[in-house]
């Protein structure tokens, strides 16, 4: 994970997963409405998951 991907994932998580597809953006945005911590965790998982492939 690059620091340039982690900072947006912490500050505004939907912005960090914008290039991962529409489904990821929707999931992270809905989690943003639920609370800040779940969406940060989801964004970091999505960013890290695609890195391993």
Residue pairs with C-beta under 8 A, 6 or more apart in sequence:
1 44
1 47
1 48
1 51
5 16
5 47
6 44
6 47
8 15
8 16
9 16
9 17
9 40
9 43
9 44
9 47
10 40
13 28
13 31
13 32
13 39
13 40
13 42
13 43
14 25
14 28
14 29
14 32
14 39
14 43
16 28
16 43
16 47
17 24
17 25
17 28
17 43
17 46
17 47
18 25
20 46
20 47
20 50
24 46
27 42
28 39
28 42
28 43
28 46
29 39
31 38
31 39
31 42
32 39
